[in-house]
Amino acid sequence: MSSGRIAAVLVAGMILPGWGSSQPMPRDRYEITAQQIVQALAGRGIQTGGLQVTLLARVVSSEPGPELEVLTIEPRKLLKSEAPVEASYMVKLGCQTESACLPFYAVVSQREATAGSLIGSTSLVSASRSAKLKPDAMTIHAGAHAVLLMDDGNAQIEVAVVSLESGAAGNKIHVTSLDHKQVYLAKVVSATLLTRSF
């Protein structure tokens, strides 16, 4: 066997055993259920009797049974083809431990039924109004430190930033790098996370 082939076999022998161990280990994922969303709504003081919760996609968490928080509640506009409902809302939720899951939406509605079930609907209406009008509904305040996640579809960059404005989840606000040399317009996701594309 030539020295070139011996060298190739030795290199392959050194590389291949370590190849398997360098692969990332799969993380456990736990599905978030409609029942967990109902519990989050109840925790916010919303009466949940007779509410129907629909997840728009499969949502998973890196933790079993994460504690969810309601970020926003907005009235939903129905399509003509959809069956009439008494009240329908888009509810944005997130995990209290931000690394456990990404923010997601659920549709919360209540079918027309008995007069007693109107309580849940009324509670959702008042919750959606208070979510917009309460001053403490601000998710991030001016001067707060956060992480800006910039994504172009192929790569992601995380930058430590300081908020220049206050804003609620979904709002676009100005933030600056820690050295104040760059200013970005970013979308508020939570009290410590903003996103933008580049």
Secondary structure, DSSP 8 states (H G I E B T S, - for coil): --HHHHHHHHHHHHHHHHHHHTS------EE--HHHHHHHHHHTT---TT-EEEESS--EESSSS--EEEEEEEE----TTS---SEEEEEEEEESSGGG---EEEEEEE-S--GGGHHHHHHHHHHHHHHHH-GGG-SB-TT-EEEEEEE-SS-EEEEEEEESS-B-TT-EEEEEETTSS-EEEEEEEETTEEEEE-
